[in-house]
Amino acid sequence: MHDGLQGTGGFSVRWGNMRANLMTVNDVADYLNKPRSWVYGNWKGEQIPFRKVGQVLRCRPSDLGKWLDGRGIN
């Protein structure tokens, strides 16, 4: 399991009483040690679990951890 996956962009969303920190493209790129351009160019093909929030991409840290686990990446 991937601990410490937390968005550093300070972006959080509230759903009722729940609060979720979401990772930005920059957060994901930093975590994966990839350029931001790689993340933008490959998120659909690589099935990185982004969701559109308005017109920007955001990713739940838990979803990114599951994605990495499914790919056999530690």
Secondary structure, 3 states (H helix, E strand, C coil): CCCCCCCCCCCEEEECCEEEECECHHHHHHHHCCCHHHHHHHCCCCCCCCEEECCEEEECHHHHHHHHHHCCCC
